[in-house]
Amino acid sequence: MDDGLEIRPLQPGDPPVIAAAMAALGWDKPESQYQRYVAEQAAGTRDVLVATVDGAYVGYVTVYWISPYFGTIPEISDFNVLPSYRRRGIGSALMDAAEAKVAERSPVVGIGVGLYPDYGQAQRMYVRRGYLPDGRGLIYDNRQVAPMETIRNDDSACLMFTKQLR
């Protein structure tokens, strides 16, 4: 794991920094999304954990306390580590911190993962961490996809998993 790694709550000055890092990767994650996260964190509906190395932003994860998919089961969502910082223990540290936060309030946590190759590392990580499919099959925009239904394989297509924390 990186020396100098810190996991801390999202701060009001973080949105432009995070949005710029995402834009540099070509990812469509505007500053307004992170401003919304600041407001949701202040309202208590979402917690956002930010990872920095020697003070520089390197990743984040959110805990959505009332999940649009799972309902009363908290959901870990929007988990990102900058590609140049992957495979250094940062993602595991973020997940450890998010799971510990959820375990204070719930015995179980949910998570979703996309289906195309960009999500491959996350798919493997979640299984290694003990997440199991929820058994509902393919989900698109928080809705179960019916057999033989055609969908687009984008960020809204996923499998949902849960993990017992205690």
Secondary structure, 3 states (H helix, E strand, C coil): CCCCEEEEECCCCHHHHHHHHHHHCCCCCCHHHHHHHHHHHHHCCEEEEEEEECCEEEEEEEEECCECCCECCCEEEEEEECHHHCCCCHHHHHHHHHHHHHHCCCCEEEEEEECCHHHHHHHHHHHHCCCEECCCCCEECCEECCCCCCCCCCCCEEEEEEEECC
